[in-house]
Amino acid sequence: MAGIFLLAGVIYKIAVVVTKIQKNKEQEQLLLKNKILMLELRSLQMMMNPHFVFNVMNSIQHYINTKDSNSANKILTGFAKLIRMNLEICTKSFISLYEELEYLELYLSLEKKRLGEKFKYHIYLQNTIDKEETLIPSMILQPYIENAIWHGLMPKEDGGKLDIRIAFKGEDHLVIEIIDDGIGIDNSMKSKKGHHISKGMSLTRERINLLNQVEPNPIRIDVKQNGISGTFVSILIPLKK
């Protein structure tokens, strides 16, 4: 009889320990999710770069001063839509590829209007990808694209080109490549601006590191020099089933 009570006591203690471990794990998961949320809000702030906002306002003012109200209205409408999408995106950890591309097209078109022929870009999308059903982490691409434009292409006197390539990699992953023919990582990091912009990308990496602790399969980001000049960014995203 004593043996039964002893066994019951051991089982009870094990149950208490297991329950405590489970609660600790749940608390850790909750803490991680809260950290991710805070980083998402900070990412939203980073997406509205003050220099970008200032330049958009300058462009609108320029068209107003030259009495080109049609161009001024187009930029203002696009900028208002971009802000609205920012507010919508910040409430989600994951968004559809369709939403992401819509946002990027808005952002890139505003930069194109500002920079003119100095800036060329193209988005290549594998035709078998269902944009509405494919999910990716929100706010993951824009910091790298902004970095490519402002600190890779714009320091070049004649500007340059940005390519964004999106394709399946195997059956379980999506790969997104951001390629520019700018001044390259080494030259960018030599300038104060080049060093400053690492904030946006490091914030994204920090958020992805936290997501990787919550999600079953990791997201991988690789940034490297693209040949003699330019930068190559590869983002490998597991497909959500």
C-alpha positions in Angstrom: 0.0 0.0 0.0 2.9 2.4 0.9 4.3 1.6 -2.5 1.1 2.8 -4.2 1.1 6.0 -2.3 4.8 6.6 -3.1 4.1 6.0 -6.8 1.1 8.3 -6.7 3.3 10.9 -5.1 6.0 10.6 -7.7 3.4 10.8 -10.5 1.8 13.9 -8.9 5.2 15.6 -8.6 6.0 14.8 -12.3 2.6 16.2 -13.3 3.4 19.4 -11.4 6.8 19.8 -13.0 5.4 19.1 -16.5 2.6 21.6 -15.9 5.1 24.2 -14.8 7.4 23.6 -17.8 4.3 23.9 -20.1 3.3 27.2 -18.5 6.9 28.5 -18.8 6.9 27.5 -22.5 3.6 29.3 -23.0 4.9 32.4 -21.2 8.0 32.2 -23.4 5.9 32.0 -26.5 3.7 34.9 -25.4 6.8 37.0 -24.6 8.3 36.2 -28.1 5.0 37.1 -29.8 4.9 40.4 -27.8 8.5 41.1 -28.9 7.6 40.4 -32.5 4.6 42.8 -32.2 6.8 45.6 -30.9 9.3 45.0 -33.7 6.5 45.1 -36.3 5.4 48.5 -34.9 9.0 49.7 -35.1 9.3 48.3 -38.6 6.2 50.4 -39.6 8.0 53.5 -38.3 11.1 52.6 -40.3 9.0 52.2 -43.5 8.0 55.8 -43.4 11.6 57.1 -43.7 11.5 60.9 -43.0 13.7 61.5 -46.0 11.3 59.6 -48.2 8.3 61.6 -46.9 10.2 64.9 -47.3 11.1 64.1 -50.9 7.5 63.1 -51.7 6.3 66.4 -50.3 8.9 68.3 -52.3 7.8 66.5 -55.5 4.2 67.5 -54.8 5.2 71.1 -54.1 7.3 71.2 -57.3 4.3 70.1 -59.5 2.0 72.6 -57.7 4.5 75.4 -58.3 4.8 74.5 -62.0 1.0 74.3 -62.2 1.1 70.6 -63.1 -1.9 69.7 -60.9 -2.4 66.3 -62.6 1.1 65.0 -61.6 0.7 66.5 -58.1 -2.6 64.7 -57.7 -1.2 61.4 -58.8 1.7 61.6 -56.3 -0.6 62.7 -53.5 -3.1 59.9 -54.3 -0.3 57.3 -54.4 1.2 58.6 -51.2 -2.1 58.5 -49.4 -2.7 54.9 -50.5 0.8 54.0 -49.3 0.1 55.4 -45.8 -3.2 53.5 -45.7 -1.6 50.3 -46.7 1.1 50.8 -44.0 -1.6 51.1 -41.3 -3.2 47.9 -42.6 0.0 45.9 -42.9 1.1 46.8 -39.4 -1.8 44.8 -37.9 -0.6 41.5 -39.6 2.4 39.3 -39.1 1.9 37.7 -42.5 0.4 39.2 -45.6 -0.3 37.8 -49.1 2.3 38.2 -51.8 -0.4 40.2 -53.7 -0.6 42.8 -50.9 3.2 43.0 -50.7 3.6 43.5 -54.4 0.8 46.1 -54.4 2.6 48.0 -51.7 6.0 47.7 -53.4 4.6 49.0 -56.7 3.2 52.0 -55.0 6.5 52.7 -53.2 8.7 52.1 -56.3 6.4 54.2 -58.5 6.7 57.2 -56.1 10.5 56.8 -56.2 10.5 56.5 -60.0 8.5 59.8 -60.2 11.0 61.5 -58.0 14.2 60.1 -59.6 13.1 59.8 -63.2 15.5 58.1 -65.6 18.2 57.7 -62.9 16.1 54.9 -61.5 14.9 51.8 -63.4 13.3 48.7 -61.8 11.6 45.5 -62.7 9.7 42.9 -60.8 9.9 39.3 -62.1 7.3 36.9 -60.8 7.2 33.2 -61.6 3.9 32.7 -63.4 2.9 29.6 -61.4 2.8 31.5 -58.1 -0.7 32.3 -56.7 -0.1 35.8 -55.3 -3.3 35.8 -53.2 -2.7 32.4 -51.6 1.1 32.8 -51.0 1.9 34.3 -47.6 5.1 36.1 -46.5 6.1 38.1 -43.4 4.9 41.6 -43.6 7.4 44.5 -43.9 10.3 42.2 -44.8 11.3 43.4 -48.3 10.9 47.2 -48.1 14.0 47.9 -45.9 16.3 46.1 -48.4 14.7 47.7 -51.4 15.0 51.2 -49.8 18.6 50.5 -49.0 19.3 49.4 -52.6 17.8 52.6 -54.0 19.1 55.2 -51.5 22.5 53.8 -50.7 23.3 51.6 -53.7 21.9 53.3 -56.7 21.6 57.0 -55.8 25.3 57.6 -55.0 26.0 56.7 -58.7 25.9 59.8 -61.0 23.9 58.0 -63.6 21.7 56.0 -61.2 21.1 52.4 -61.9 18.7 49.4 -62.0 16.9 47.3 -59.4 15.6 43.8 -60.1 13.2 42.0 -57.8 12.9 38.2 -58.6 10.3 36.0 -57.0 10.1 32.3 -57.6 9.5 28.9 -56.0 12.5 27.0 -54.7 11.6 23.3 -54.6 8.1 22.5 -53.3 8.3 24.1 -49.9 10.0 27.5 -50.3 9.7 30.9 -51.9 12.9 32.7 -52.8 12.9 36.5 -53.3 16.0 38.1 -54.7 16.7 41.9 -54.6 19.6 42.8 -57.0 21.0 46.2 -57.8 24.0 47.4 -59.8 24.8 50.2 -57.3 28.1 51.1 -55.6 28.1 47.8 -53.5 28.2 47.0 -49.8 31.8 48.0 -49.1 31.5 51.5 -50.6 28.1 52.0 -49.0 29.4 51.2 -45.6 32.3 53.7 -45.9 29.8 56.5 -45.9 27.9 57.7 -42.8 24.6 57.2 -44.6 25.6 53.7 -45.6 26.2 52.8 -42.0 23.0 54.5 -40.8 20.7 52.5 -43.0 21.8 49.2 -41.5 19.2 50.1 -38.7 16.3 49.1 -41.0 17.8 45.8 -42.1 19.1 44.9 -38.6 15.6 45.5 -37.3 14.2 43.2 -39.9 16.8 40.5 -39.1 15.9 40.8 -35.4 12.2 40.4 -36.1 12.9 37.4 -38.4 15.1 35.8 -35.7 12.1 36.0 -33.3 9.7 34.7 -35.9 12.1 31.8 -36.5 11.7 30.8 -32.8 7.9 30.8 -33.2 7.5 29.3 -36.7 8.4 25.7 -37.4 10.6 26.4 -40.4 13.2 29.2 -40.5 13.4 32.2 -42.8 16.9 32.8 -44.2 18.3 36.1 -45.4 21.6 36.4 -47.2 23.2 39.8 -48.2 26.4 39.9 -50.2 28.3 41.9 -52.8 27.0 41.3 -56.3 30.3 40.9 -58.3 32.5 44.0 -58.5 29.7 46.4 -57.6 26.1 46.1 -56.6 24.3 44.1 -53.9 22.5 40.8 -53.9 19.9 40.0 -51.3 18.3 36.6 -51.1 15.3 35.8 -48.8 14.2 32.2 -48.5 10.7 31.9 -47.0 9.1 28.5 -46.1 5.6 28.3 -47.6 2.8 28.3 -45.1 0.5 25.3 -45.6 
